[in-house]
Amino acid sequence: MSPPTPRDAARPAPRHRFLWFVALWLLGVAGTALLVLPFHLMIAAAMHH
């Protein structure tokens, strides 16, 4: 087995890439929820009255 080349060492491990994907997905979901929350509260208040 040959030693890893610098190109191989620079490529992130599949697990590392998967963790980044999950983190960015959760960030997107949280950002969308925060963006929608004021509209949800306005609609809920309008329905209540």
Backbone hydrogen bonds, N-H to C=O, Kabsch-Sander energy under -0.5 kcal/mol:
donor,donor_aa,acceptor,acceptor_aa,energy
9,A,5,T,-2.2
10,A,6,P,-1.7
11,R,7,R,-0.9
17,R,13,A,-2.3
18,F,14,P,-2.3
19,L,15,R,-2.4
20,W,16,H,-2.0
21,F,17,R,-2.1
22,V,18,F,-2.5
23,A,19,L,-2.5
24,L,20,W,-2.6
25,W,21,F,-2.2
26,L,22,V,-2.6
27,L,23,A,-2.1
28,G,24,L,-2.1
29,V,25,W,-2.4
30,A,26,L,-2.7
31,G,27,L,-2.5
32,T,28,G,-2.3
33,A,29,V,-2.4
34,L,30,A,-2.3
35,L,31,G,-1.9
36,V,32,T,-2.1
37,L,33,A,-1.9
40,H,36,V,-2.3
41,L,37,L,-2.5
42,M,38,P,-2.3
43,I,39,F,-2.4
44,A,40,H,-2.4
45,A,41,L,-2.3
46,A,42,M,-2.3
47,M,43,I,-2.2
48,H,44,A,-1.6
49,H,45,A,-1.3
